[in-house]
Amino acid sequence: MTRTLSAPNTTSRAPRPVGTVLVTGAASGLGRAVARAVAAAGGRPLLLDRVPVEPDPELGDAPSVVADLADLRGSEAAIDRLLADVGGLDAVVTAAGTDRCGPMADVPASEWEQVISVNLLGTAAVIRAALPALTASHGRIVTVASTLGLRALSDASAYCASKFGVVGMTRALAAELAGRVGVTLLVPGGMDTAFFDGRPAQYKPGPDAKLNDPAEVADAVLYALTRPEGSEVRELVVCASTEPSWP
């Protein structure tokens, strides 16, 4: 008996338009790089940070709002107002984050808890506020964890706790929202940003450290945001080739 094999379907689907993207931590670092990547791809970034976002020709007149993610209800209200003004939302990228290094016994409780509030509870607050609009648009969420959300280090208990939490929350959200809102977990290694400024020398990258360019990480975020309908990037690890915390 002769069987006829059908040719594979080689028709590629068009990438999803970037659309309107809320970016937290947009004043600097990865957040600023993601906002610029969104704008360069023809999308509309909405900027949120705890400090005003300085004018940037690459961002044009992108709408912005000042909100401290440690103020959970205040952040949700600020996002509600912003979305009411702009109308509609296609994606959220939660790039805001903070850290407080040191042995747990030496870090004041308020500072330890601030890390959890911003990195984990603040991320949840942003997603909660954005979910109605994202559900309506079948939008996408990209949460920003860390390689230290998968591997623990000494003197980083607050940061590891917050980022391990982001990993677990994001994986649960991917199951919860499957088919309705796309969810991507981004796991970046160390990046060349101001994140390490102000730390004691022992907690700063060494002079020979190879840190990733945040623009390279932003490219990966843009890739996740623009996968065709029905296709998702569920998890991404992006780091320098010599990243010491991965694997």
Backbone hydrogen bonds, N-H to C=O, Kabsch-Sander energy under -0.5 kcal/mol:
donor,donor_aa,acceptor,acceptor_aa,energy
5,L,3,R,-0.6
10,T,8,P,-0.9
12,S,10,T,-0.6
16,R,226,T,-1.9
21,V,19,G,-0.5
21,V,44,R,-2.5
22,L,91,A,-2.5
23,V,21,V,-0.5
23,V,46,L,-3.1
24,T,93,V,-2.2
25,G,48,L,-1.2
26,A,48,L,-2.0
28,S,25,G,-1.0
31,G,28,S,-0.7
32,R,25,G,-0.5
32,R,28,S,-1.5
33,A,29,G,-2.1
34,V,30,L,-2.9
35,A,31,G,-2.4
36,R,32,R,-2.4
37,A,33,A,-2.2
38,V,34,V,-2.6
39,A,35,A,-2.3
40,A,36,R,-2.7
41,A,37,A,-1.5
42,G,39,A,-1.6
43,G,38,V,-2.7
44,R,19,G,-2.6
46,L,21,V,-3.1
47,L,63,P,-2.8
48,L,23,V,-2.1
49,D,65,V,-1.6
54,E,52,P,-0.6
59,L,56,D,-2.0
60,G,56,D,-1.2
62,A,59,L,-1.2
65,V,47,L,-2.3
67,A,49,D,-2.4
67,A,65,V,-0.6
69,L,67,A,-0.7
71,D,68,D,-2.4
72,L,70,A,-1.2
75,S,71,D,-2.5
76,E,72,L,-2.2
77,A,73,R,-2.3
78,A,74,G,-2.2
79,I,75,S,-2.3
80,D,76,E,-2.4
81,R,77,A,-2.2
82,L,78,A,-2.3
83,L,79,I,-2.8
84,A,80,D,-2.0
85,D,81,R,-1.7
86,V,82,L,-2.2
87,G,83,L,-2.6
90,D,20,T,-2.6
91,A,20,T,-1.4
92,V,140,R,-1.9
93,V,22,L,-2.8
94,T,142,V,-2.3
95,A,24,T,-0.7
95,A,93,V,-1.3
102,G,155,D,-2.3
106,D,103,P,-1.7
107,V,103,P,-1.2
107,V,104,M,-0.6
111,E,108,P,-0.6
112,W,108,P,-2.3
113,E,109,A,-2.8
114,Q,110,S,-1.3
115,V,111,E,-1.3
116,I,112,W,-1.2
117,S,113,E,-2.6
118,V,114,Q,-2.6
119,N,115,V,-2.5
120,L,116,I,-1.8
121,L,116,I,-2.1
122,G,117,S,-2.1
124,A,120,L,-2.2
125,A,121,L,-2.2
126,V,122,G,-2.2
127,I,123,T,-2.2
128,R,124,A,-2.7
129,A,125,A,-2.3
130,A,126,V,-1.8
131,L,127,I,-1.8
134,L,130,A,-2.4
135,T,131,L,-3.0
136,A,132,P,-1.7
137,S,133,A,-1.6
138,H,134,L,-0.7
138,H,135,T,-0.6
139,G,134,L,-3.0
140,R,90,D,-1.8
141,I,182,G,-2.6
142,V,92,V,-2.8
143,T,184,T,-2.3
144,V,94,T,-0.9
145,A,143,T,-0.7
145,A,186,L,-3.2
147,T,188,P,-1.6
149,G,146,S,-2.2
150,L,147,T,-1.3
151,R,147,T,-1.2
156,A,153,L,-1.1
160,C,156,A,-3.0
161,A,157,S,-2.4
162,S,158,A,-2.3
163,K,159,Y,-2.6
164,F,160,C,-3.2
165,G,161,A,-1.7
166,V,162,S,-1.8
167,V,163,K,-2.2
168,G,164,F,-2.3
169,M,165,G,-2.9
170,T,166,V,-2.6
171,R,167,V,-2.2
172,A,168,G,-2.0
173,L,169,M,-2.5
174,A,170,T,-2.4
175,A,171,R,-1.3
176,E,172,A,-2.4
177,L,173,L,-3.1
178,A,175,A,-0.6
180,R,177,L,-2.7
181,V,177,L,-2.4
182,G,139,G,-2.5
184,T,141,I,-2.7
185,L,234,R,-2.8
186,L,143,T,-2.8
186,L,184,T,-0.6
187,V,185,L,-0.5
187,V,236,L,-3.5
189,G,238,V,-2.2
192,D,212,N,-2.8
193,T,191,M,-1.8
196,F,193,T,-0.7
197,D,194,A,-1.6
199,R,196,F,-1.4
203,Y,200,P,-2.2
204,K,201,A,-1.5
209,A,206,G,-1.9
211,L,209,A,-0.8
212,N,190,G,-2.6
216,E,213,D,-1.4
217,V,213,D,-1.3
218,A,214,P,-2.5
219,D,215,A,-1.7
220,A,216,E,-1.3
221,V,217,V,-1.9
222,L,218,A,-2.5
223,Y,219,D,-2.0
224,A,220,A,-2.0
225,L,221,V,-2.2
226,T,222,L,-1.4
227,R,224,A,-1.0
231,S,228,P,-2.2
234,R,232,E,-0.8
236,L,185,L,-2.8
238,V,187,V,-1.8
238,V,236,L,-0.5
243,E,240,A,-2.1
246,W,243,E,-1.0
